Amino acid sequence: VRLEAGWLAAQRAALPELPLERKARFIAQYGLPAYDAEILTEERTLSEYFEAAVAARGGEAKSVSNWMMNDVLRLMRERGVLAGDLKLRPQHLASILRMVEERKITGSTGKELLARVEAGGQDPETLVAAEGLGQVSDEGGRFPDGETAELVDVPSAHRHRETFLLQTGPAAGRAV
């Protein structure tokens, strides 16, 4: 049997990336620890999901890896599905991570959203807006209705048996 070099090179190029090669690339390209890279490359659809989520996050690989290693893998085990079968698309994961990073939602709300998006396949940003899941900002000590928070020295107040107020405004006068 005689094989031409060009034909053989074309056949090799057509082969998919093998798990060990992909693991080495994940370590080099994304800066992942060997353990993370090994887990994320064990199954082809999982590694493809990871790369799609990283691309949707603009190259931010470590946060995607952290969430996938903990929460997405747990979700997959609970549902008994592969990454490619999830309703939680890589773009959904990237959107949740962006909202957590921008402090639009808390990390725990983000984790809840993973399961909710998986259950219904809905866009996470739509869910946050429709159900009021966003964080309430307390910048400047103001509550959403315009009341202000007052800092109090709780131990001192108890030592002197003082009645103190936690809020001013419409709630003023209520002792705690």
N, C-alpha and C positions, 0 to 999 in steps of 0.2 A: 504494500500500500504506500502510495506516494502522496504526500500532502504539500500543497503550496503554502509558503510562508504567509502570504497575504490572507489566504482563507483562514489559516490557523489564528492569526492576529484578530481577524474579524470575529471569529467564534469566541475568543477570550474577551473581547470588548463587549460582546453581547451578554455575557454572564452577569448576573446581579452581584452587587457587592456582598461579600461573605461577612458573617457576623464578626469575626476577629478583625477583619480589615475595617469594618464600620466602627467597631469599638475603638481601635487605634485612632481613627479619624475624629471620633467624638472627643477623645482626650486632647488631641492636638488642636482641632478646630474650635471647640467650644470650651476648652479648659475644664472639662468635667473630671472629677475624681474617677479612678479606675472602677470602683464599685458601681457608681452611678452609670457609667458608660456600659458596663457589663449588663446591668439590669435592663437598661433602655435599648440594648441591641439584641437581647435574647429572642425577640419576636419581631419580625419585619414590620408589621403594621404599627407596633408600638414605636419603633424608631422613626418611621415615616410620620407618625402623629407628632412626635417630639420635634422633628425638623420643621414641620408645618407650623407648629405653635411658636417656635423660635423665630421663624420668618415673620409671622404675624406680630410678634413682639419687637420686631426691629433688631433681632440679633441677641436679645437678652436671654442667654441660655441658662444661667444658674437658677434664676427664680422659676423658670419653666421646669427645670429638672427637679427642684425641690418639691413643687406642687405635684408633679407627676409621680415622683418616687413615693410620696406619702398619700395624697388624696385621690389622684386619678387611678393609681394601681389598686387602692382599696375599693374604689367604686367599681372597677372592672371585676375584681374578685367577687364582690357582693352580687353583681349582676350576672356573672358567669359569661362575660363577653370579651372579645378582643378589642383593642383600641380602635380598629377600623370599623367596628360595629357600634361604637358609642354614638348617641344623639348629641352628646357634648362634643362639638367639633373643635378642632385646634383653635379656630378663630374665637370661639366662645371662651376657651381657657385664657387666651391672650387678652380678651376684653375684661374678664374678671380680674386678672393680674394687674391690668392697667388701672382699673377702678380702685383696687386695694392700694396700689402704689401712689395714686393721686389722692388717697384718703377720702374717696367718695363713698366707700363702704369699708367696713372693718374686715380683718382677716377671717373672723368667724362667720360673718355674713357671706364672704366669698366662698367659704367651704360649704355653707348651706346652699349657695347658688349652684355649685357643681352638681349636687344631687337633683335640685329642682330643674335645672336645664336638661340634665340627663333624662329625667322623667317625662318632660314635655317637649324637649327640643326647641324651646323658646330662646330668643335672644336675651342674654343676661341684662343688658342695659334697659331693655323694655320691661323686664321683670322688676328691676330696681325702681324705675320711674313709676310703673303702674301700682306697685305695692308699697311705695314709700319706704324702701329699704335703705336709702342713703343715710349717711351720717349727718347728724345735726351739729353744726359748727357752734362752738362756744367761744369763738374768738372775741376778745374784748370783754369777757365776762357777761355777755348778753345771751339771753334765752331767745328762742324764736319769736315769742310774743312781745319782746321788748323789755321784759323784766331783767333786772341785773342781779348778779350773784354777789354776795358779800362774804369775804373771808372772815372767819371767826377762829379764835383760839379756844378750841373745845375743852382741853384740860383746864385752862384758866377759868372758863365759864363754869365748869362743874365745881372747881375748887371753891369758887366764890358764890356758888348756888345762884348764879345769874340766869335769868331767862334770856335767851338770845334768839335772834331771828336769822333765818337762812336766806330769806328773800326780801326785797323791798318792792314797792309797787302795789299792785292789787292784792298780793298775798300778805302784805305787811300786817303785823298784829297777831299773827298766828305763832304761838310759842312752840318750841320743839323740846 
